[in-house]
Amino acid sequence: MITVVIPARDEVGAIAGVVRRVGAALAGEAYEILVVDDGSRDGTGAVAREAGARVLTLNGVGYGAAIKAGAAQAHGSLLALIDADGTYPEAALPRLLSAVRGGARQAIGARPKLGASEPFARSAVKALFRGAVRWLGGFEAPDLNSGLRVLRTADLLSLAPVLPDRFSLTTTLTLALAAAGDPIVFLPIDYHARVGRSKWRPVRDTWLMGRTVARGIGWLREGRAPRTLAALELPAVGGTG
């Protein structure tokens, strides 16, 4: 089974469509959709439930903490992450799932034109961090912090102690699993303008991502994964399990 975790806060305008499109993309799979409603005040959770999702309600713990809480409640051995704002193509999920079943430790949807649907300053910061990872860590990552990815639930749970509670969780996942030395696949995806207002805070989130990248470069240069992941055996994944 695959569990699709969708962290959401005040995404009433987009969440129903995301839930329905995820279900359509995974038709024929054994799956569950878990929306983690992190302190919404606009009825996001109720709308998600009406659309067919299971809903976990939290009280503003943060994007990363919401994902970790969702993973802890997952029934599937495989975990998909997708944002609730309608920016990521749900139809790409089967390709990512196939990549993990084919041997990738993590499959990430890479946005090919990062400046197309987001402010220039934000895309420039991301380009700077990707360059730092490439030159200092020796790892080519087309998209460090994509919110669309598939991995093993056990991997995320094992990394939970080092995963940030805010937006830097996805960057940490990318770099930690890259440092483990197992295959990571980046598959190109489309990226759309979001529905509603962005939660990104330029100063705070740039600082947090920079700190995360510095730590990840250390893992890459040392050729080791975080200790929480080091003892985790990479299992074979096949079928719909």
Rosetta blueprint (number, residue, H / E / L):
1 M L
2 I E
3 T E
4 V E
5 V E
6 I E
7 P E
8 A E
9 R L
10 D L
11 E L
12 V L
13 G L
14 A L
15 I H
16 A H
17 G H
18 V H
19 V H
20 R H
21 R H
22 V H
23 G H
24 A H
25 A H
26 L L
27 A L
28 G L
29 E L
30 A L
31 Y E
32 E E
33 I E
34 L E
35 V E
36 V E
37 D E
38 D E
39 G L
40 S L
41 R L
42 D L
43 G L
44 T H
45 G H
46 A H
47 V H
48 A H
49 R H
50 E H
51 A L
52 G L
53 A L
54 R E
55 V E
56 L E
57 T E
58 L E
59 N L
60 G L
61 V L
62 G L
63 Y H
64 G H
65 A H
66 A H
67 I H
68 K H
69 A H
70 G H
71 A H
72 A H
73 Q L
74 A L
75 H L
76 G L
77 S L
78 L E
79 L E
80 A E
81 L E
82 I L
83 D L
84 A L
85 D L
86 G L
87 T L
88 Y L
89 P L
90 E H
91 A H
92 A H
93 L H
94 P H
95 R H
96 L H
97 L H
98 S H
99 A H
100 V H
101 R H
102 G L
103 G L
104 A L
105 R L
106 Q E
107 A E
108 I E
109 G E
110 A E
111 R L
112 P L
113 K L
114 L L
115 G L
116 A L
117 S L
118 E L
119 P L
120 F H
121 A H
122 R H
123 S H
124 A H
125 V H
126 K H
127 A H
128 L H
129 F H
130 R H
131 G H
132 A H
133 V H
134 R H
135 W H
136 L H
137 G H
138 G L
139 F L
140 E L
141 A L
142 P L
143 D L
144 L L
145 N L
146 S L
147 G L
148 L L
149 R E
150 V E
151 L E
152 R E
153 T H
154 A H
155 D H
156 L H
157 L H
158 S H
159 L H
160 A H
161 P H
162 V H
163 L L
164 P L
165 D L
166 R L
167 F L
168 S L
169 L H
170 T H
171 T H
172 T H
173 L H
174 T H
175 L H
176 A H
177 L H
178 A H
179 A H
180 A L
181 G L
182 D L
183 P L
184 I E
185 V E
186 F E
187 L E
188 P E
189 I L
190 D L
191 Y L
192 H L
193 A L
194 R L
195 V L
196 G L
197 R L
198 S L
199 K L
200 W L
201 R L
202 P H
203 V H
204 R H
205 D H
206 T H
207 W H
208 L H
209 M H
210 G H
211 R H
212 T H
213 V H
214 A H
215 R H
216 G H
217 I H
218 G H
219 W H
220 L H
221 R H
222 E H
223 G L
224 R L
225 A L
226 P L
227 R H
228 T H
229 L H
230 A H
231 A L
232 L L
233 E L
234 L L
235 P L
236 A L
237 V L
238 G L
239 G L
240 T L
241 G L
